[in-house]
Amino acid sequence: MDVSHIEHIGIAVKNLDKAIEYYQEILGLKCYAIEEVKDQKVKTAFFMVGQTKIELLESTDPEGPIGKFIEKKGEGIHHLAFSVKGLQGALSEIESKGVTLIDKQPRKGAEGLNIAFLHPKSTNGVLTELCEKP
């Protein structure tokens, strides 16, 4: 598998506008994009920190994955995303090594990336996302 860098760190928040305000006014970062990903029931906001992005995630439905995460664990780090080349091949390789996949096939994510998640039970408790630019 060819991992090039940390693509982003996903952070679950209850209120996107309030969280954006913190990152902009307290940390001095600039939100460069806000996007809704309807099939994932989430609204996102992005910030650049060096070469790594921070992705804020607000649920648009309490029954969506972020809504359920916040209900169970509260706000905080939701996932760690790595940029890879050859996402489908990476998924096959990882699965052959015994890692449980949430997504056996890549799907569309925010910013037009192809994404797939690995189950945290197989990744030492960290929900891991693999991303590839199409």
LUMVEXKE-889747 format. One record per residue: x, y, z of N, C-alpha, C in turn. Coordinates in steps of 0.001 Angstrom, whole numbers, plus 500000, padded with zeros to 6 digits. Example, Ala and Ser with C-alpha at 12.3 -4.5 7.8 and 13.67 -1.06 7.14 Angstrom:
LUMVEXKE-889747
513190494310507800512300495500507800513200496700507800;512850497750507080513670498940507140512900500030507870;
***
This chain:
LUMVEXKE-889747
500864498816500000500000500000500000500897501229500000;500495502217499243501287503443499082500602504610499794;500959504824501083500423505952501857501374507126501672;500843508277501240501721509430501000501730510431502156;500581510600502836500526511568503927499192511460504672;499113512135505827497828512246506512496994513226505703;495864512775505207494983513614504385494223514589505267;493626514060506336492914514934507273492631514207508585;492271515011509558491786514513510835490331514954510938;489426513998511101488001514296511190487586514492512636;486900515601512903486462515939514256484951516132514264;484263515330515073482809515421515199482444516588516107;481522517425515641481070518583516422479545518628516418;478987519200517473477530519358517547477060520542516712;477843521624516706477441522852516041478582523335515151;478425523175513850479481523508512899479856524987512948;478863525867513000479156527307513013479973527698514240;479610527156515376480332527458516613481760526906516555;481913525710516012483238525100515900484108525883514911;483539526316513795484281527124512817484780528394513495;483915529016514279484285530244514991485510530012515875;485543528898516593486697528584517445487975528457516607;487919527673515547489119527451514734489605528733514064;488667529603513686489055530855513033489487531921514039;488659532165515044488911533287515950489943532980517032;490007531751517488490949531406518549492272530901517958;492194529976517000493408529396516436493954530162515234;493137531046514654493601531845513526493643531109512200;492938529988512101492881529242510844491747529773509983;491801529483508686490762529949507766489998528758507209;488687528807507378487824527788506775487793528050505271;488234527076504487488277527288503037487141526601502275;486381525731502962485270525070502271484281524515503278;483002524617502928481917523980503677481122523191502650;480803521947503011480147521061502046479234520088502784;478100519788502183477224518754502725477394517484501899;477573516372502588477648515068501929476382514322502348;475371514419501493474032513948501855473981512462502177;474659511619501393474562510182501649475250509775502948;476127510636503489476757510356504779476083511129505918;475053511905505580474265512665506561475160513568507404;476002514337506705476976515176507392477225516463506614;477517517501507373477967518772506814479392518962507308;480303519345506396481718519430506728482256520840506528;483324521136507264484078522378507079485555522008507127;486352522626506259487767522274506140488693523443506450;489816523105507083490892524038507413492205523375507019;493163524152506535494505523634506257495422523991507418;496227523025507831497280523242508821498524522594508209;499390523394507622500501522839506855499940522068505678;500337520805505546499829519972504456498645519114504877;498233519240506125497149518404506646495888519229506832;494759518597506571493469519255506746492843518835508073;492076519746508623491156519440509721489772519453509085;489015518389509276487648518295508755486696518271509940;485894519317510084484845519335511107483617518665510527;482947517848511326481802517065510865480600517310511773;479538517857511203478285518046511941477225517155511313;476540516395512137475499515507511637474296516304511132;473736515865510024472493516455509524471297515579509889;471585514446510579470547513508510987471059512767512230;470301512797513329470760512120514542471037510626514343;470430510026513314470636508602513037471807508356512096;472447509425511625473620509281510771474838508888511589;475940508524510915477120508054511643477699509082512617;477704510349512274478250511367513178477287511614514329;475994511637514041474997511792515103475105510679516133;475258509441515663475385508300516572476704508360517356;477767508795516679479068508916517342478985509915518491;478415511093518224478314512136519257477418511671520404;476338510988520078475449510473521129476187509495522049;477028508659521456477731507625522219478993508149522908;479776508974522198481091509361522707481281510855522932;480337511664522430480490513112522533481344513668521404;481547514970521443482355515616520418483814515199520551;484522515248519446485951514956519490486440514300518221;487659513802518289488264513187517104487446511966516708;487051511943515451486223510877514912487047509881514099;487947510397513241488741509493512406490035510147511944;490933509292511481492201509705510911492213509211509472;492512510122508532492465509772507108493851509857506480;494167508840505703495436508774504996495196508851503495;496071509539502793496025509606501337496787508414500778;496152507701499859496782506530499242496667506613497729;497531505881497075497422505687495624496918504274495415;495960504116494510495406502792494245494522502299495372;493469503053495660492602502756496804492008501352496748;491483500942495608490869499610495532491900498529495820;493081498666495277494150497702495546494550497703497015;494596498894497607494936499009499029493898498278499881;492618498424499535491562497739500283491718496226500184;492008495719498989492201494278498809493389493783499624;494484494542499592495688494172500344495412494140501848;494753495180502332494460495280503767493524494156504209;492496493900503414491552492833503769492257491477503787;493183491262502867493920489988502835494791489802504075;495086490891504766495891490840505993495016490739507242;493698490556507036492808490315508161492119491533508738;492265492700508113491608493913508596490160493918508120;489239494237509014487825494327508667487555495667507993;486949495608506815486619496818506063485180497224506343;484959498517506526483602499043506559483120499192505121;484014499678504261483717499859502828484602498921502022;483992497955501354484769497045500505485054497668499145;484285498681498792484474499421497551484592500899497893;485440501644497179485506503092497406484163503752497105;483905504843497809482703505655497554483119507117497558;482225507972497117482525509401497045482406510036498423;483374510880498740483371511619499986483455513103499720;483685513869500753483815515322500625485001515657499726;484949516815499134485971517339498236486206516449497020;485231515599496694485323514761495506486281513588495630;486775513324496835487707512212497024486976510879496993;487673509851496564487203508487496735487685508047498109;486785507469498891487105507140500282486663505729500634;487250505192501695486820503916502267487297503887503716;486481503310504579486798503235506001487176501820506416;488099501750507378488516500497507992487909500450509388;487460499289509801486769499168511087487747499347512245;487365500176513246488272500423514370488605499182515199;487786498136515125488111496899515847489367496241515271;489707496585514025490896496024513369492054497009513312;491855498224513821492875499273513672493243499896515018;493284499069516038493657499530517384492764500643517907;491478500585517564490500501526518100490374502837517365;491117503009516272491064504268515528490304504048514223;489166504732514067488457504681512794489390505277511747;489729504493510738490715504912509741490042505027508386;490313506146507725489787506398506385490951506428505409;490759505803504261491718505903503166491087506751502082;491867507686501537491365508642500545492250508616499304;491608508836498154492362508947496909491707509985496020;492533510854495440492013511789494462491671511026493201;490488511284492631490104510534491412490972510908490214;
***
